[in-house]
């Protein structure tokens, strides 16, 4: 996986709250870490006794070294859209006043018939700008497109790929603007590694969550923002049995597919028809161009300070 951290020109390290111990000594420092997002950050795919864990919780347990106390709040909710992060999670995060905050969301938006890159861009800009304005160090990531994850036929996969590349381009632009700690998680190598994924092929398994946590830890450590020990790479939970995986697919997985069939599928079939039509006429480039124009308009509407982005095949990878 390719990672990108920003150099000395970026924001200063978060102000770690420090108290005074009895006798005049320095008490433990406190770092507040808030995690915003959807099921990926909520820990789906990494079950533990009593609930879920996930990459953000794994990271929170390791970024503080001796003399540092980490207060972690996971605000992520499975199924969350960028709208939910902007309207519900952002106010909660601002009240929490984090030193570090992760904002990783967007895949669910690409799986809705209401997808509009301009709306997604505006909401992500709203969340990142509000947190950055109070001096919070931001963690962001670009993600694989769900069509590739599901192994869909090309006419169905291409529209979803364009949407995810557009979301990734927006995240890249915001990362440049706010100098976030950014992780390239759309890399094909880990996407193709079956050991990293849970039964649904959309969420990482424990090994995948640990890999994400370790990569973010390395980026934070490069900025001097993590002084503990990186999360272990090897799972500490038993690997889900085949029966457990099949049970999940037959219950929660089936319900998820049912919701997408009533929401996204009719539109996706229409988009697939457009793909086939343009492919037969040799005009597929028009669909790419239309998506690029929509992305350019979305970025221009956010702020002139946000760099432009190109919706090429490698955007976000």
Backbone as numpy.savetxt, mean C-alpha at the origin, in Angstrom:
# Nx Ny Nz CAx CAy CAz Cx Cy Cz
13.12 -7.37 -4.71 12.27 -6.18 -4.71 13.15 -4.94 -4.71
12.73 -3.95 -5.45 13.48 -2.70 -5.55 12.93 -1.72 -4.53
13.80 -1.10 -3.77 13.35 -0.12 -2.79 13.93 1.23 -3.12
13.24 2.27 -2.67 13.75 3.62 -2.87 13.62 4.39 -1.58
14.74 4.84 -1.06 14.74 5.75 0.08 15.28 7.08 -0.41
14.93 8.13 0.25 15.39 9.46 -0.15 16.60 9.86 0.68
17.42 10.67 0.11 18.70 11.02 0.69 18.63 12.19 1.64
19.79 12.80 1.83 19.91 13.85 2.85 19.03 15.05 2.62
18.48 15.24 1.43 17.66 16.42 1.20 16.26 16.33 1.74
15.88 15.16 2.30 14.51 14.93 2.73 14.22 15.55 4.08
13.01 15.22 4.60 12.60 15.80 5.86 13.43 15.30 7.02
13.46 16.06 8.07 14.22 15.64 9.24 13.55 14.45 9.90
14.30 13.76 10.72 13.74 12.63 11.45 12.60 13.12 12.33
11.61 12.24 12.58 10.49 12.65 13.41 10.95 13.01 14.81
10.27 13.98 15.39 10.63 14.39 16.75 10.14 13.34 17.71
11.05 12.60 18.28 10.68 11.55 19.21 10.47 12.16 20.58
9.31 11.93 21.15 8.97 12.51 22.44 9.87 11.91 23.52
10.49 12.74 24.30 11.43 12.27 25.31 11.06 12.89 26.65
10.94 12.05 27.64 10.63 12.52 28.98 11.89 12.59 29.83
11.72 12.98 31.05 12.84 13.06 31.99 12.59 12.11 33.14
13.54 11.23 33.36 13.40 10.26 34.44 13.74 10.90 35.77
13.39 10.24 36.86 13.74 10.74 38.18 15.26 10.80 38.30
15.73 11.85 38.95 17.16 12.01 39.09 17.77 12.80 37.96
16.94 13.27 37.03 17.44 14.10 35.95 17.86 13.35 34.71
17.80 12.01 34.72 18.19 11.25 33.53 17.13 11.32 32.44
17.50 10.86 31.27 16.58 10.87 30.15 15.73 9.60 30.17
14.43 9.76 30.08 13.52 8.61 30.04 13.46 8.05 28.63
12.73 6.98 28.47 12.61 6.33 27.16 11.97 7.28 26.15
12.49 7.25 24.94 11.89 8.00 23.86 10.63 7.28 23.38
9.68 8.02 22.87 8.45 7.44 22.36 8.26 7.83 20.91
8.04 6.84 20.06 7.74 7.06 18.65 6.33 6.56 18.39
5.50 7.41 17.81 4.12 7.05 17.51 4.00 6.70 16.03
3.48 5.51 15.77 3.40 4.97 14.40 1.94 4.63 14.11
1.38 5.26 13.08 0.01 4.97 12.65 0.04 4.31 11.28
-0.79 3.31 11.09 -0.86 2.60 9.81 -2.25 2.81 9.21
-2.29 3.40 8.01 -3.55 3.65 7.31 -3.59 2.78 6.06
-4.78 2.30 5.72 -4.88 1.52 4.50 -6.01 0.52 4.51
-5.80 -0.57 3.77 -6.84 -1.58 3.58 -6.40 -2.92 4.16
-6.89 -4.01 3.57 -6.63 -5.34 4.12 -5.15 -5.70 4.16
-4.36 -5.18 3.23 -2.93 -5.46 3.23 -2.31 -5.02 4.55
-2.62 -3.80 4.99 -2.06 -3.27 6.22 -2.81 -3.78 7.44
-4.08 -4.14 7.26 -4.85 -4.70 8.38 -4.36 -6.09 8.77
-3.56 -6.72 7.90 -2.95 -7.99 8.25 -3.61 -9.22 7.67
-4.51 -9.06 6.71 -5.12 -10.23 6.07 -4.01 -11.07 5.43
-4.06 -12.36 5.69 -3.03 -13.27 5.20 -2.00 -13.62 6.25
-2.04 -12.93 7.40 -1.09 -13.20 8.49 -1.87 -13.38 9.79
-2.61 -14.49 9.89 -3.41 -14.71 11.10 -2.55 -15.12 12.29
-2.91 -14.59 13.45 -2.29 -14.98 14.71 -3.40 -15.21 15.72
-3.03 -15.75 16.85 -4.03 -16.00 17.87 -4.71 -14.69 18.27
-6.01 -14.67 18.18 -6.77 -13.48 18.57 -7.00 -12.49 17.45
-6.54 -12.79 16.23 -6.81 -11.86 15.13 -5.77 -11.92 14.03
-5.39 -10.73 13.54 -4.42 -10.63 12.45 -3.25 -9.76 12.90
-2.14 -9.91 12.21 -0.95 -9.13 12.54 -0.58 -8.27 11.34
0.18 -8.76 10.39 0.50 -8.02 9.18 1.82 -7.27 9.26
2.24 -6.76 8.09 3.57 -6.15 7.96 3.75 -4.93 8.86
2.72 -4.10 9.01 2.86 -2.88 9.79 3.09 -3.20 11.27
2.36 -4.17 11.79 2.55 -4.56 13.18 3.92 -5.18 13.38
4.37 -5.99 12.43 5.71 -6.57 12.51 6.78 -5.48 12.52
6.59 -4.47 11.68 7.54 -3.37 11.62 7.53 -2.58 12.93
6.34 -2.31 13.44 6.23 -1.53 14.67 6.94 -2.21 15.84
6.97 -3.53 15.83 7.59 -4.26 16.91 9.10 -4.26 16.88
9.69 -3.68 15.81 11.14 -3.78 15.66 11.85 -2.45 15.45
11.14 -1.37 15.15 11.85 -0.14 14.78 12.46 0.57 15.97
11.98 0.27 17.16 12.52 0.94 18.34 13.61 0.12 19.00
14.78 0.70 19.18 15.86 0.02 19.87 15.80 0.27 21.36
16.93 0.06 22.03 17.00 0.28 23.47 16.70 1.75 23.78
15.85 1.96 24.75 15.51 3.33 25.15 14.44 3.97 24.29
13.84 3.21 23.37 12.78 3.75 22.52 11.51 2.93 22.69
10.43 3.60 22.96 9.11 2.97 23.08 8.28 3.32 21.85
7.71 2.32 21.19 6.90 2.55 20.00 5.43 2.35 20.35
4.63 3.38 20.09 3.19 3.30 20.27 2.58 3.14 18.89
1.95 2.00 18.65 1.45 1.66 17.31 -0.07 1.64 17.31
-0.64 2.26 16.28 -2.09 2.21 16.09 -2.38 1.83 14.65
-3.05 0.70 14.46 -3.40 0.24 13.13 -4.83 0.67 12.82
-4.95 1.65 11.94 -6.25 2.19 11.56 -6.80 1.55 10.28
-6.00 0.68 9.67 -6.40 0.07 8.40 -7.60 -0.85 8.59
-8.43 -0.91 7.55 -9.64 -1.73 7.58 -9.73 -2.51 6.29
-10.01 -3.78 6.40 -10.16 -4.62 5.21 -11.26 -4.07 4.31
-10.96 -3.96 3.02 -11.92 -3.45 2.06 -11.92 -1.95 1.90
-11.07 -1.24 2.64 -11.07 0.23 2.60 -10.69 0.75 1.22
-11.34 1.82 0.82 -11.03 2.56 -0.39 -10.26 3.82 -0.01
-9.74 4.51 -1.01 -9.07 5.78 -0.73 -10.02 6.76 -0.04
-11.30 6.68 -0.36 -12.31 7.53 0.27 -12.39 7.27 1.78
-12.33 6.00 2.17 -12.39 5.65 3.59 -11.15 6.15 4.32
-10.00 6.04 3.68 -8.77 6.50 4.30 -8.82 8.01 4.49
-9.31 8.73 3.48 -9.36 10.19 3.56 -10.39 10.68 4.56
-11.56 10.04 4.61 -12.66 10.56 5.42 -12.71 10.00 6.83
-12.19 8.80 7.05 -12.30 8.16 8.36 -10.93 7.99 9.03
-10.00 7.40 8.29 -8.71 7.08 8.91 -7.82 8.30 9.10
-7.85 9.23 8.14 -7.00 10.42 8.28 -7.33 11.22 9.53
-8.60 11.56 9.81 -8.87 12.30 11.05 -8.40 11.57 12.30
-8.58 10.25 12.32 -8.13 9.48 13.47 -6.62 9.53 13.60
-5.93 9.48 12.46 -4.47 9.54 12.48 -4.00 10.90 12.98
-4.62 11.96 12.52 -4.22 13.30 12.94 -4.43 13.50 14.45
-5.49 12.93 14.96 -5.73 12.99 16.40 -4.66 12.22 17.16
-4.24 11.11 16.61 -3.19 10.28 17.22 -1.83 10.97 17.19
-1.64 11.87 16.22 -0.40 12.66 16.08 0.83 11.77 15.92
0.91 11.01 14.81 2.03 10.08 14.66 3.32 10.76 14.23
4.43 10.17 14.63 5.74 10.57 14.12 5.98 9.92 12.76
5.49 8.68 12.61 5.59 7.92 11.37 4.20 7.41 11.01
3.84 7.47 9.73 2.54 6.95 9.29 2.70 6.28 7.93
2.11 5.12 7.78 2.08 4.45 6.48 0.74 4.71 5.82
0.77 5.00 4.52 -0.44 5.20 3.73 -0.32 4.31 2.51
-0.94 3.13 2.57 -0.86 2.15 1.49 -2.28 1.73 1.15
-2.79 2.21 0.03 -4.17 1.95 -0.36 -4.31 2.18 -1.85
-5.36 1.62 -2.45 -5.61 1.88 -3.86 -6.05 0.68 -4.66
-5.64 -0.52 -4.25 -6.03 -1.70 -5.02 -7.53 -1.88 -5.03
-8.19 -1.68 -3.89 -9.65 -1.83 -3.86 -10.34 -0.83 -4.77
-9.77 0.36 -4.89 -10.35 1.35 -5.81 -10.35 0.83 -7.25
-9.26 0.14 -7.64 -9.18 -0.37 -9.02 -10.19 -1.47 -9.28
-10.73 -2.06 -8.22 -11.68 -3.17 -8.37 -13.12 -2.71 -8.21
-13.37 -1.42 -8.39 -14.73 -0.88 -8.31 -15.12 -0.27 -9.65
-16.40 -0.40 -9.98 -16.88 0.17 -11.24 -16.83 1.70 -11.19
-16.75 2.26 -9.98 -16.72 3.71 -9.82 -15.31 4.29 -9.91
-14.33 3.48 -10.30 -12.94 3.93 -10.30 -12.78 5.20 -11.12
-12.12 6.19 -10.51 -11.80 7.46 -11.16 -10.45 7.90 -10.62
-9.44 7.91 -11.47 -8.09 8.21 -11.01 -7.99 9.62 -10.44
-8.82 10.53 -10.94 -8.80 11.90 -10.40 -9.25 11.91 -8.94
-10.29 11.13 -8.63 -10.77 11.06 -7.25 -9.72 10.41 -6.34
-9.11 9.32 -6.82 -8.09 8.63 -6.04 -6.92 9.57 -5.76
-6.47 10.29 -6.79 -5.34 11.20 -6.65 -5.64 12.31 -5.64
-6.84 12.87 -5.74 -7.21 13.96 -4.83 -7.23 13.48 -3.39
-7.77 12.29 -3.16 -7.86 11.78 -1.80 -6.48 11.44 -1.23
-5.65 10.80 -2.04 -4.31 10.47 -1.56 -3.49 11.72 -1.27
-3.65 12.73 -2.12 -2.96 13.99 -1.88 -3.45 14.63 -0.58
-4.75 14.55 -0.35 -5.33 15.11 0.87 -4.75 14.45 2.11
-4.64 13.11 2.08 -4.14 12.37 3.24 -2.66 12.65 3.46
-1.87 12.52 2.41 -0.42 12.69 2.57 -0.05 14.13 2.93
-0.74 15.09 2.32 -0.41 16.48 2.62 -0.75 16.84 4.06
-1.87 16.33 4.56 -2.27 16.63 5.93 -1.28 16.06 6.94
-0.82 14.84 6.70 0.14 14.23 7.62 1.52 14.87 7.48
1.93 15.13 6.24 3.24 15.74 6.03 3.30 17.13 6.64
2.18 17.85 6.64 2.16 19.22 7.16 2.47 19.28 8.65
2.19 18.18 9.35 2.49 18.17 10.79 3.85 17.53 11.08
4.62 17.25 10.02 5.97 16.73 10.21 6.07 15.23 10.29
5.00 14.52 9.98 5.01 13.07 10.02 5.85 12.51 8.87
6.69 11.54 9.16 7.42 10.81 8.12 6.47 9.78 7.53
6.32 9.78 6.21 5.33 8.95 5.54 5.97 7.73 4.89
5.29 6.60 5.00 5.66 5.37 4.31 4.62 5.12 3.22
5.07 4.92 1.98 4.18 4.65 0.86 4.71 3.46 0.07
3.86 2.90 -0.78 4.27 1.76 -1.60 3.45 1.72 -2.87
4.08 1.30 -3.96 3.33 0.96 -5.17 3.12 -0.55 -5.17
2.01 -0.99 -5.72 1.57 -2.38 -5.54 1.33 -3.09 -6.86
1.36 -4.44 -6.85 1.08 -5.20 -8.07 -0.36 -5.02 -8.51
-0.61 -5.18 -9.81 -1.99 -5.05 -10.26 -2.72 -6.37 -10.04
-3.98 -6.30 -9.61 -4.72 -7.51 -9.25 -4.98 -8.44 -10.42
-5.06 -7.90 -11.64 -5.27 -8.77 -12.79 -4.14 -9.77 -12.95
-2.90 -9.32 -12.74 -1.76 -10.21 -12.82 -1.79 -11.22 -11.67
-2.20 -10.74 -10.49 -2.25 -11.64 -9.33 -3.24 -12.77 -9.55
-4.38 -12.44 -10.14 -5.41 -13.45 -10.36 -5.15 -14.31 -11.59
-4.18 -13.89 -12.44 -3.92 -14.63 -13.66 -5.08 -14.54 -14.65
-5.71 -13.37 -14.74 -6.86 -13.20 -15.63 -6.42 -13.22 -17.10
-7.31 -13.59 -17.99 -7.01 -13.48 -19.43 -6.70 -12.03 -19.80
-5.87 -11.85 -20.83 -5.38 -10.51 -21.18 -6.49 -9.47 -21.36
-7.60 -9.76 -22.05 -8.63 -8.72 -22.21 -9.21 -8.24 -20.88
-9.25 -9.12 -19.87 -9.74 -8.72 -18.55 -8.63 -8.09 -17.71
-7.40 -8.58 -17.88 -6.29 -8.11 -17.05 -5.82 -6.71 -17.44
-5.83 -6.39 -18.73 -5.27 -5.11 -19.17 -5.96 -3.89 -18.56
-7.30 -3.84 -18.51 -7.94 -2.67 -17.89 -7.54 -2.50 -16.42
-7.45 -3.62 -15.68 -7.05 -3.53 -14.28 -5.59 -3.09 -14.16
-4.75 -3.56 -15.09 -3.34 -3.17 -15.06 -3.20 -1.67 -15.29
-3.97 -1.12 -16.23 -3.90 0.33 -16.46 -4.30 1.10 -15.22
-5.34 0.62 -14.54 -5.80 1.31 -13.34 -4.72 1.27 -12.25
-4.13 0.09 -12.02 -3.13 0.01 -10.96 -1.88 0.80 -11.32
-1.49 0.82 -12.59 -0.34 1.62 -12.98 -0.62 3.10 -12.76
-1.85 3.51 -12.99 -2.21 4.91 -12.74 -2.12 5.23 -11.25
-2.65 4.35 -10.41 -2.56 4.57 -8.96 -1.10 4.62 -8.53
-0.29 3.69 -9.05 1.13 3.68 -8.69 1.83 4.96 -9.14
1.45 5.47 -10.31 2.05 6.73 -10.79 1.69 7.88 -9.87
0.47 7.91 -9.37 0.07 8.95 -8.42 0.87 8.83 -7.13
1.02 7.60 -6.65 1.78 7.39 -5.41 3.23 7.81 -5.60
3.80 7.50 -6.77 5.17 7.91 -7.06 5.28 9.44 -7.04
4.33 10.11 -7.65 4.36 11.57 -7.69 4.27 12.16 -6.29
3.39 11.61 -5.48 3.26 12.10 -4.10 4.49 11.76 -3.27
5.09 10.61 -3.55 6.32 10.24 -2.85 7.43 11.25 -3.14
7.54 11.65 -4.40 8.54 12.66 -4.76 8.23 14.00 -4.10
6.95 14.33 -4.07 6.58 15.64 -3.52 6.83 15.73 -2.03
6.47 14.67 -1.30 6.56 14.71 0.16 7.76 13.94 0.69
8.62 13.48 -0.22 9.84 12.76 0.17 9.53 11.61 1.12
8.61 10.75 0.73 8.21 9.64 1.58 9.25 8.53 1.55
9.16 7.66 2.52 9.93 6.43 2.52 9.15 5.45 1.65
9.61 5.26 0.43 8.79 4.58 -0.58 9.34 3.21 -0.93
8.44 2.23 -0.96 8.79 0.85 -1.28 8.17 0.44 -2.61
8.99 -0.04 -3.53 8.49 -0.57 -4.80 8.06 -2.02 -4.58
6.79 -2.22 -4.32 6.28 -3.56 -4.06 5.56 -4.15 -5.26
5.72 -3.53 -6.44 5.09 -4.06 -7.65 6.05 -4.93 -8.44
7.20 -5.23 -7.86 8.23 -5.99 -8.55 7.74 -7.39 -8.91
8.00 -7.80 -10.15 7.49 -9.09 -10.65 8.10 -10.27 -9.92
9.32 -10.14 -9.40 10.01 -11.27 -8.79 9.25 -11.80 -7.57
8.84 -10.90 -6.66 8.15 -11.40 -5.48 6.69 -11.73 -5.79
6.13 -11.06 -6.79 4.76 -11.37 -7.20 4.68 -12.81 -7.69
5.72 -13.27 -8.37 5.73 -14.62 -8.94 6.10 -15.69 -7.91
6.56 -15.28 -6.74 6.99 -16.25 -5.72 5.77 -16.70 -4.92
5.28 -17.89 -5.20 4.06 -18.39 -4.58 4.20 -18.48 -3.06
5.44 -18.67 -2.55 5.63 -18.81 -1.11 5.29 -17.53 -0.36
5.24 -16.39 -1.08 4.97 -15.11 -0.42 3.49 -14.84 -0.24
2.63 -15.65 -0.83 1.21 -15.29 -0.92 0.31 -16.26 -0.17
-0.83 -15.73 0.25 -1.83 -16.55 0.91 -2.68 -17.27 -0.13
-3.67 -17.99 0.34 -4.46 -18.82 -0.55 -5.22 -18.02 -1.60
-5.57 -16.77 -1.28 -6.39 -16.00 -2.22 -5.59 -15.35 -3.35
-4.26 -15.39 -3.25 -3.38 -14.82 -4.28 -3.51 -13.31 -4.40
-4.21 -12.67 -3.49 -4.32 -11.22 -3.50 -3.61 -10.60 -2.30
-3.51 -11.36 -1.20 -2.86 -10.86 0.01 -1.60 -11.68 0.29
-0.56 -11.04 0.82 0.62 -11.81 1.21 0.29 -12.78 2.33
1.02 -13.89 2.38 0.99 -14.75 3.54 1.95 -14.18 4.57
2.19 -14.94 5.64 3.08 -14.43 6.68 4.47 -14.11 6.13
4.99 -14.97 5.27 6.32 -14.73 4.72 6.34 -13.43 3.91
5.28 -13.18 3.14 5.20 -11.94 2.37 5.09 -10.71 3.25
4.28 -10.80 4.31 4.17 -9.67 5.25 5.53 -9.39 5.90
6.25 -10.44 6.25 7.56 -10.25 6.86 8.53 -9.61 5.88
8.46 -10.00 4.63 9.33 -9.39 3.63 9.05 -7.90 3.49
7.76 -7.52 3.43 7.41 -6.10 3.37 7.92 -5.35 4.60
7.74 -5.93 5.76 8.20 -5.28 7.00 9.71 -5.09 6.98
10.44 -6.10 6.54 11.90 -6.01 6.50 12.36 -4.93 5.51
11.71 -4.85 4.36 12.10 -3.85 3.36 11.85 -2.43 3.88
10.71 -2.24 4.51 10.44 -0.92 5.09 11.44 -0.62 6.22
11.76 -1.63 7.01 12.73 -1.42 8.08 14.07 -0.96 7.50
14.52 -1.59 6.44 15.79 -1.22 5.83 15.78 0.23 5.34
14.67 0.65 4.75 14.56 2.03 4.28 14.55 3.02 5.44
13.82 2.67 6.51 13.80 3.54 7.69 15.18 3.60 8.35
15.85 2.46 8.43 17.18 2.42 9.05 18.16 3.27 8.26
18.01 3.29 6.92 18.91 4.10 6.09 18.76 5.59 6.40
17.59 5.98 6.92 17.37 7.37 7.31 17.63 7.63 8.78
18.04 6.59 9.48 18.26 6.74 10.91 16.98 6.73 11.72
15.92 6.15 11.16 14.62 6.16 11.83 14.25 4.81 12.42
15.13 3.83 12.32 14.89 2.52 12.92 16.20 2.07 13.55
16.21 1.81 14.84 17.44 1.43 15.50 17.27 0.17 16.34
16.29 -0.64 15.97 16.12 -1.93 16.63 16.76 -3.03 15.80
16.04 -4.13 15.64 16.51 -5.23 14.81 15.45 -5.48 13.74
15.84 -5.78 12.51 14.84 -6.02 11.46 13.96 -7.20 11.79
12.73 -7.19 11.32 11.85 -8.34 11.56 12.46 -9.61 10.98
12.21 -10.72 11.66 12.68 -11.99 11.15 12.05 -12.29 9.79
12.81 -12.94 8.93 12.30 -13.29 7.61 11.46 -14.57 7.65
11.75 -15.44 8.60 11.08 -16.73 8.65 9.81 -16.67 9.47
8.75 -17.33 9.02 7.48 -17.32 9.76 7.62 -17.93 11.15
6.79 -17.45 12.06 6.74 -18.04 13.40 5.40 -18.70 13.67
4.53 -18.70 12.64 3.23 -19.36 12.75 3.21 -20.59 11.84
2.45 -21.61 12.20 2.35 -22.78 11.32 1.78 -22.39 9.96
2.30 -23.02 8.92 1.77 -22.74 7.59 0.33 -23.23 7.51
-0.60 -22.41 6.95 -1.99 -22.85 6.85 -2.12 -24.17 6.10
-2.93 -25.04 6.63 -3.13 -26.33 5.97 -3.96 -26.15 4.69
-3.91 -27.14 3.83 -4.72 -27.09 2.61 -6.20 -26.99 2.94
-6.61 -27.70 3.98 -8.02 -27.65 4.39 -8.41 -26.25 4.83
-7.53 -25.59 5.59 -7.83 -24.24 6.06 -7.91 -23.27 4.89
-7.00 -23.44 3.92 -7.01 -22.56 2.75 -8.29 -22.76 1.94
-8.68 -24.01 1.76 -9.91 -24.29 1.01 -11.13 -23.75 1.74
-11.13 -23.84 3.08 -12.25 -23.32 3.86 -12.35 -21.81 3.68
-11.20 -21.12 3.71 -11.21 -19.67 3.52 -11.77 -19.32 2.15
-11.30 -20.02 1.12 -11.76 -19.72 -0.23 -13.26 -19.99 -0.38
-13.75 -21.01 0.32 -15.17 -21.37 0.20 -16.08 -20.44 0.98
-15.52 -19.68 1.93 -16.34 -18.79 2.75 -16.05 -17.33 2.41
-15.01 -16.81 3.02 -14.69 -15.39 2.79 -14.34 -15.14 1.33
-13.59 -16.05 0.71 -13.19 -15.85 -0.69 -14.39 -15.83 -1.62
-15.32 -16.75 -1.42 -16.51 -16.79 -2.26 -17.36 -15.53 -2.10
-17.48 -15.06 -0.85 -18.25 -13.83 -0.60 -17.62 -12.65 -1.32
-16.28 -12.58 -1.28 -15.57 -11.47 -1.95 -15.82 -11.52 -3.45
-15.71 -12.70 -4.05 -15.94 -12.84 -5.49 -17.37 -12.44 -5.83
-18.32 -12.83 -4.97 -19.71 -12.46 -5.22 -19.93 -10.96 -5.24
-19.29 -10.25 -4.31 -19.43 -8.79 -4.28 -18.84 -8.15 -5.53
-17.68 -8.65 -5.96 -17.05 -8.09 -7.16 -17.85 -8.43 -8.42
-18.52 -9.57 -8.43 -19.31 -9.93 -9.60 -20.48 -8.98 -9.80
-21.07 -8.50 -8.72 -22.19 -7.57 -8.85 -21.73 -6.14 -9.04
-20.52 -5.82 -8.62 -20.04 -4.44 -8.68 -19.17 -4.21 -9.91
-18.08 -4.98 -10.01 -17.08 -4.72 -11.04 -17.30 -5.49 -12.33
-17.76 -6.74 -12.23 -17.75 -7.63 -13.39 -18.47 -7.09 -14.61
-19.69 -6.53 -14.48 -20.34 -6.02 -15.70 -19.51 -4.98 -16.43
-18.90 -4.05 -15.67 -18.07 -3.03 -16.30 -16.79 -3.65 -16.87
-16.21 -4.60 -16.14 -14.98 -5.22 -16.61 -15.21 -5.98 -17.91
-16.36 -6.61 -18.05 -16.67 -7.30 -19.30 -16.79 -6.31 -20.46
-17.36 -5.15 -20.17 -17.45 -4.13 -21.22 -16.07 -3.63 -21.60
-15.22 -3.42 -20.59 -13.86 -2.98 -20.86 -13.10 -4.04 -21.64
-13.34 -5.31 -21.31 -12.69 -6.40 -22.05 -13.15 -6.40 -23.51
-14.43 -6.10 -23.71 -14.92 -6.01 -25.09 -14.22 -4.91 -25.86
-13.98 -3.77 -25.19 -13.23 -2.69 -25.84 -11.82 -3.13 -26.17
-11.19 -3.88 -25.26 -9.84 -4.37 -25.51 -9.80 -5.24 -26.77
-10.73 -6.16 -26.87 -10.76 -7.07 -28.02 -11.03 -6.28 -29.30
-11.94 -5.33 -29.23 -12.28 -4.52 -30.40 -11.06 -3.74 -30.90
-10.36 -3.07 -29.98 -9.20 -2.29 -30.39 -8.05 -3.19 -30.83
-7.90 -4.35 -30.19 -6.86 -5.28 -30.61 -7.09 -5.75 -32.04
-8.34 -6.06 -32.36 -8.66 -6.52 -33.71 -8.41 -5.44 -34.75
-8.57 -4.19 -34.36 -8.37 -3.08 -35.30 -6.95 -2.52 -35.27
-6.13 -3.05 -34.35 -4.77 -2.55 -34.23 -4.68 -1.18 -33.60
-5.65 -0.83 -32.79 -5.69 0.52 -32.19 -5.62 0.47 -30.66
-4.99 -0.58 -30.11 -4.93 -0.72 -28.65 -4.23 0.46 -27.99
-3.31 1.10 -28.73 -2.58 2.23 -28.15 -3.52 3.36 -27.74
-4.68 3.45 -28.36 -5.63 4.50 -28.01 -6.10 4.36 -26.57
-6.28 3.11 -26.12 -6.71 2.90 -24.74 -5.63 3.34 -23.76
-4.38 3.03 -24.09 -3.28 3.47 -23.24 -3.20 5.00 -23.21
-3.37 5.60 -24.37 -3.30 7.06 -24.45 -4.41 7.71 -23.65
-5.59 7.15 -23.71 -6.72 7.69 -22.95 -6.44 7.62 -21.45
-5.86 6.50 -21.00 -5.53 6.36 -19.59 -4.45 7.36 -19.18
-3.48 7.58 -20.05 -2.42 8.54 -19.74 -2.96 9.97 -19.64
-3.89 10.30 -20.51 -4.49 11.63 -20.45 -5.26 11.82 -19.15
-5.99 10.78 -18.74 -6.74 10.86 -17.48 -5.78 11.02 -16.30
-4.66 10.29 -16.34 -3.66 10.40 -15.27 -3.05 11.80 -15.24
-2.69 12.32 -16.39 -2.09 13.66 -16.46 -3.05 14.71 -15.90
-4.33 14.58 -16.25 -5.32 15.53 -15.74 -5.46 15.41 -14.22
-5.41 14.18 -13.72 -5.53 13.97 -12.27 -4.36 14.59 -11.53
-3.16 14.42 -12.06 -1.97 14.99 -11.42 -1.99 16.51 -11.50
-2.42 17.03 -12.63 -2.48 18.49 -12.79 -3.49 19.11 -11.83
-4.56 18.39 -11.56 -5.60 18.92 -10.67 -5.16 18.89 -9.21
-4.24 18.00 -8.87 -3.79 17.93 -7.48 -3.04 19.18 -7.09
-1.98 19.47 -7.80 -1.16 20.62 -7.48 -0.07 20.75 -8.52
0.28 21.96 -8.93 1.40 22.14 -9.87 2.71 21.63 -9.31
2.77 21.51 -7.98 4.03 21.06 -7.36 4.24 19.57 -7.50
3.18 18.83 -7.85 3.32 17.38 -7.99 3.89 17.06 -9.36
5.03 16.34 -9.43 5.64 16.06 -10.74 4.72 15.24 -11.62
4.85 15.43 -12.93 4.07 14.64 -13.87 4.55 13.20 -13.89
3.73 12.32 -14.38 4.09 10.91 -14.46 3.61 10.34 -15.78
4.32 9.31 -16.25 3.99 8.67 -17.51 3.47 7.28 -17.24
2.35 6.92 -17.83 1.72 5.63 -17.59 2.31 4.60 -18.54
3.59 4.32 -18.41 4.25 3.32 -19.25 4.12 1.95 -18.63
4.59 0.91 -19.33 4.43 -0.44 -18.83 5.21 -0.68 -17.55
6.24 0.12 -17.28 7.03 -0.10 -16.08 6.67 0.82 -14.95
5.68 1.68 -15.09 5.34 2.62 -14.03 4.99 1.89 -12.75
5.68 2.22 -11.69 5.42 1.59 -10.40 6.21 0.32 -10.18
6.97 -0.16 -11.15 7.72 -1.38 -10.97 9.12 -1.09 -10.51
